[in-house]
């Protein structure tokens, strides 16, 4: 289960790492677009845009459906929520580390005060 979750995160962030793919996502979250309409917005070949769309689709960030001969793309908000949740988890780990560092500094300062020595703040003024 963890491996599948990590593979999904890899695919999400790989897809989001490209500026063109992020722009495509912005467009398809604003409304459904045909891949050919998307391709017209970029200075690259239709095939290149199709490849970007395929990366987004494999990552689960974008869904495609057929309407006749057209491929219509729309964004998948659940995948974006998944990426957001992972970033929040990482932020929580980081904030926990900062909290532990602050606690250590406070403890060190309290120890200095109990021993009658200068506090950390006073030491830094020297």
PyMOL commands that set and color helices and strands:
alter all, ss='L'
color gray80, all
select helices_A, chain A and resi 2-16+19-30+35-40+46-58+77-114+120-125
alter helices_A, ss='H'
color red, helices_A
select strands_A, chain A and resi 33-34+62-67+70-75
alter strands_A, ss='S'
color yellow, strands_A
deselect
rebuild
show_as cartoon
